[in-house]
């Protein structure tokens, strides 16, 4: 219930879910906030590592499809536009010059960037990632933690695949197709809070790799996104209402 309350809170504000989940655990399970928040760092680090591994596997399994897509949708149109210019080589030199000038400026101003907000946030993110991985050594059952993480991601995968059967156009797609939809869809949810708007577009564009027309592709994207949001809202709200009722004996006196 605490997990679903966290999911529900994340729909409102980023990272609010972690605080809400830890707050529920502190209230009803008497787990100190600082200890439960510490586990969040480990969870996020393992999730990020899992995402990187799965994304790499997905790219390898779909390299030919992705290569063809990039050539057809991006590189070929770019070449055609470049060739239509009076002197296409000038564009290449301009882009190369801008990149080189940018790298030179970054190198010469590198000390000033150390106090930049974005630089500090990225550095903290990387540091937190490695701290989260190192905390696995302190766990009593680290392999059980990793196993549960793997099972959660397999559940995400199957949750995506089973929805394919709801449309005739996608019912014949294999597990590889659902894996690539899961991976690219997850990127959309990370980039935009809750993935609203962008998630269906990413799913539709991803299904183009499997010759699925945009219309059923968008329909599948909206089905996946809507089902997830309805589940979170329904179970999250129910958990929020039922948690104090089912734990009346654990309610603090004050």
Secondary structure, 3 states (H helix, E strand, C coil): CHHHHHHHHHHHCCCHHHHHHHHHHHHHCCCCHHHHHHHHHHHHHHHHHHHHHHHHHHHHHCHHHHHHHHHHHHHHHHHHHHHCCCCHHHHHHHHHHHHHHHHHHHHHCHHHHCCCHHHHHHHHHHHHHHHHHHHHHHCCCHHHHHHHHHHHHHHHHHHHHHHHHHCCCCCCCCHHHHHHHHHHHHHHHHHCHHHCCHHHHHHHHHHHHHCCCHHHHHHHHHHHHHHHHHHHHHHHHHHHHHHHHHCHHHCCCC
